[in-house]
Amino acid sequence: MSRIDESLDFIPVRIAVLTVSDTRAVGDDKSGQVLVDRLQAAGHILADRQILRDERAEIADLLRVWIADPGVDVVISTGGTGLTGRDVTVEAHRDVYEKEIDAFGTVFTHISMAKIGTSAVQSRACGGVAGGTYLFALPGSPGACKDGWDEILAKQLDYRHRPCNFVEIMPRLNEHQRRK
């Protein structure tokens, strides 16, 4: 089973948080604040925090900026993962992914099912990698952000998590670029 190996040192990662919303500002961004509070409490570094409207090109452009920034290891977005016409976060993420982490959405749905039942089918949480940066899109509710962080990301972004975690393979995410 999974566990934390206390004999290893914790390695903080630099995480950017993006809230996608047509109506939110920092003062009333509960979901973004949940992520900020949790990542900082875990010992990680908040690399940046922004709020963007539900505009696919703008979201993808900001993701590309963060992917190119050596001061950002992980991007977590919240909002825009539903089924309405304005929900374009998933598409923006997929515009920049080099590889999708298919099981992230599956595991998130499994966790959500235990809490909200079949309503979990409406979530399109997703994860991927681009330019050596992890990217995760969570739904816009504070509860979904708590679930995504507490049940998946807190563990996978902790180098001490066993049997494996995202942090330990970070140095190898761009190994294809070193091949000759």
C-alpha positions in Angstrom: 0.0 0.0 0.0 1.0 3.6 -0.3 2.8 5.3 2.5 5.2 8.2 3.4 8.8 7.1 3.9 9.8 9.4 6.8 13.5 8.5 6.3 13.5 10.6 3.1 13.7 14.4 3.0 10.7 16.4 1.7 11.4 18.2 -1.5 9.2 21.3 -2.1 8.0 21.9 -5.7 7.0 25.2 -7.2 3.3 25.3 -8.0 1.3 27.9 -10.0 -2.4 28.1 -9.4 -4.9 29.2 -12.1 -8.5 29.9 -11.4 -10.7 29.9 -14.6 -13.8 31.9 -14.1 -15.8 34.6 -15.7 -16.9 36.0 -12.3 -14.2 35.4 -9.7 -11.6 37.8 -8.3 -8.9 36.9 -5.8 -11.1 38.1 -2.9 -13.9 35.6 -3.6 -11.8 32.8 -5.2 -12.5 30.0 -2.6 -11.3 27.2 -4.8 -8.0 28.8 -5.7 -7.5 29.7 -2.1 -8.1 26.1 -1.0 -5.3 25.0 -3.3 -2.9 27.8 -2.2 -3.6 27.1 1.5 -3.0 23.3 1.0 0.1 23.5 -1.1 1.7 26.0 1.3 0.7 24.0 4.4 2.4 20.9 2.7 5.6 22.9 2.4 5.5 23.6 -1.4 6.1 27.0 -2.9 3.4 29.1 -4.6 5.2 30.1 -7.8 2.3 32.2 -9.2 -1.5 32.7 -8.9 -3.7 34.1 -11.6 -7.4 34.2 -12.5 -8.4 34.1 -16.2 -11.8 34.2 -17.9 -13.0 31.0 -19.7 -11.1 31.7 -22.9 -9.4 28.7 -24.4 -6.5 30.6 -26.2 -5.8 32.7 -23.1 -5.7 29.7 -20.8 -3.4 27.8 -23.2 -1.1 30.9 -23.6 -0.7 31.2 -19.8 0.0 27.5 -19.5 2.7 27.8 -22.1 4.2 30.7 -20.2 4.3 28.7 -17.0 5.7 25.6 -18.9 8.6 27.7 -20.2 9.3 29.2 -16.7 12.0 27.3 -14.9 10.4 28.6 -11.7 7.3 26.5 -12.2 7.2 22.7 -11.7 3.5 22.1 -11.5 0.4 24.0 -12.6 -3.0 23.3 -11.0 -6.0 25.0 -12.5 -9.5 25.0 -11.0 -12.7 25.7 -13.0 -13.9 25.3 -16.5 -13.9 21.5 -16.5 -17.7 21.0 -16.8 -19.9 20.5 -19.8 -21.3 23.9 -20.6 -20.2 25.9 -23.7 -18.0 28.2 -21.6 -16.1 25.3 -20.0 -12.9 25.2 -22.1 -10.1 24.5 -19.5 -9.7 20.8 -20.5 -9.4 21.7 -24.1 -6.8 24.4 -23.3 -4.8 21.9 -21.2 -4.9 19.4 -24.0 -3.8 22.0 -26.5 -0.4 22.1 -24.6 0.0 18.5 -23.3 2.8 16.4 -24.7 1.5 13.4 -22.7 -1.8 13.0 -20.9 -1.9 11.4 -17.5 -5.1 9.4 -18.3 -5.4 7.8 -14.8 -5.6 11.2 -13.1 -9.1 11.8 -14.3 -10.1 8.2 -13.6 -8.8 8.4 -10.1 -10.4 11.8 -9.5 -13.8 10.4 -10.8 -13.5 7.4 -8.5 -12.8 9.7 -5.5 -15.7 11.9 -6.5 -18.1 9.0 -6.9 -17.7 8.2 -3.2 -18.7 11.8 -2.3 -21.2 13.0 -4.9 -22.3 9.8 -6.6 -23.1 9.7 -10.2 -22.8 13.5 -10.4 -19.1 12.8 -10.7 -19.7 11.9 -14.4 -20.0 15.6 -15.2 -16.4 16.3 -14.1 -13.6 16.3 -16.7 -10.6 16.6 -14.4 -7.5 15.9 -16.3 -3.7 15.9 -16.0 -0.7 15.9 -18.3 2.9 16.9 -18.9 4.5 19.4 -21.2 8.0 20.8 -21.2 8.9 19.0 -18.0 5.9 20.6 -16.2 3.0 18.8 -14.7 -0.4 20.3 -15.4 -3.6 19.4 -13.6 -7.2 20.7 -14.2 -9.6 20.3 -11.3 -13.3 21.3 -11.2 -14.2 24.7 -9.8 -15.8 23.8 -6.5 -13.8 24.1 -3.2 -14.8 20.5 -2.4 -13.4 19.2 -5.7 -10.1 21.1 -5.1 -9.9 19.6 -1.6 -10.5 16.1 -3.0 -8.0 16.5 -5.8 -5.3 17.9 -3.5 -5.9 15.7 -0.4 -6.5 12.4 -2.2 -4.2 12.6 -5.2 -1.8 15.6 -5.5 -0.6 15.9 -1.9 0.6 12.3 -2.2 1.9 12.3 -5.7 3.7 15.7 -5.2 5.5 14.4 -2.1 8.9 12.8 -2.9 8.6 10.6 0.2 5.4 8.9 -1.1 5.9 5.2 -1.9 5.8 3.1 -3.9 6.2 6.0 -6.4 5.4 9.7 -7.0 5.6 12.4 -9.6 8.5 14.3 -8.0 11.0 11.4 -8.3 10.5 11.3 -12.1 10.6 15.1 -12.7 14.3 15.0 -13.7 13.4 12.5 -16.5 10.4 14.3 -18.0 12.5 16.0 -20.6 15.0 13.1 -21.2 13.8 12.8 -24.8 15.3 16.2 -25.5 18.8 15.0 -24.4 18.9 12.1 -26.9 21.1 12.6 -29.9 
